[in-house]
Amino acid sequence: MFCTNCRRQIAEYSNFCYFCGTRQAEVAPPRYVVPGPRRLTRSSTDSRIAGVCGGLAEYMEVDSGVVRIVYALLTIATGFFFGILAYVVAWLVLPLAPAPFVMVSPQPSAGPGPTPSA
């Protein structure tokens, strides 16, 4: 990767050029797409109680807040029993989604910092 300002070569993961300090354009990390059909799972990252509404929102590709509000309204409208029972059944039946893969880029060590003066 080359700096857009000074044209020097810098590391691929750099956000700033360490020669001139220019901010670099953000490069989207590679997405690893698992082939095959999508599965309805409980969310491992967007969960309040068990991740059922978060998983449903991820599956439908909508905001989880909207799903939670609609689910709460449907639960109240049906007299609480059906909504709570459906949530507990989904909690027991749906598998937990695997944790997302996070690519951590190594940070160059800055060395010892400035020495404190007395």
N, C-alpha and C positions, 0 to 999 in steps of 0.2 A: 504494500500500500504506500502511496506517495502523498505527501502533504500538498494540499491544493494551493497553498501560498508560496512556500519556499522550495517546493518540488524535491524535498529530501525524502528518503525512504524511512518509513516508520513502521512500527508493529501493526499487524492487522486489527488488533483489538483496541487501538488507541482512540480516545475521544478527542484528544488535543495533541497537536504536534509538540514534541518535547524540544524542538529546536527554536521555533518561532512563537509557539503558544496559540496558533490558530485552531479554532474548533473545527473538527472534521465532520463530514456528513455521516449520519448514522447509517450503518450498514445493517440491514435486517439479518438476524441470525438465520441459519438454515433451518427450515422446518422439516421435521421428520414426521411424515404422514404414514400412519399405519394403514396398509391397504385392507380392504374388506368393509363389511357393513358396520355402521355405528351401533354401539350397544347402549342401552339405557342403564346407567349406573348411578350410584350415589356419588356426589361430588366430594373429592378429598380436599379441595381448596376453598370452596364456597359453601360452607355449612354453618347452620345456626344450632340445630339440634342433632340431626343425623345426616344431613346432606341430601335429603330426598328432593326438596324443592330446588336446590342448587343443581343437582344432577338433571332434573327435568328441564330446567332452564338451559343448561348446556346442551342437552339433546335437541331442544327446539330452537336453539340459538337466539334466545331472547334474554332480557335482563331478569336476574333472579328476584329482584324486588317486585316486579310485576307478577311473577308466578306466585310469590308468597302472598301478595295482596289478594289475588284471585282465589287462591286456595283457602285463605282465611275467610273470605266472603262466602265461598261455597260451603265451608264447614259450618259457619253460622247459619246459613240458609237451610241446611239439611238437618239442623237440630244437633249439631256437634258429634253425635255418635258415629255417623258414617264417615265423616272427615277424619276423626281421630283414629278410627279402626283402619281406614285406608292408609293413613300415614304409618301406622305401626306395621301393617302387612308389608308395605313398600320398604320399610326399614329392615325388615327381616328377609325379604326376598331379593332385593336389589343388591348386587355386589358393589363393594367400594371400588371406586376408580383408582387406578394406580397413580402414585404421586407424579407430577409433571417432571420431565427431564429438564434440569437447569444446567446450562453450560457455564461454568465459571472460568473466566479468563484469568491467567496469572497476572498479578500486579507486579511491576518491577519494584524492587526494593529501593527506597530512597536513601538508605544509609542512615547513619546517626544524625539526629536533629541538632539544632543549635544548642550550645551549652548554656545553661542558665548563668546569668551574671549575678554577683552578690551585691 
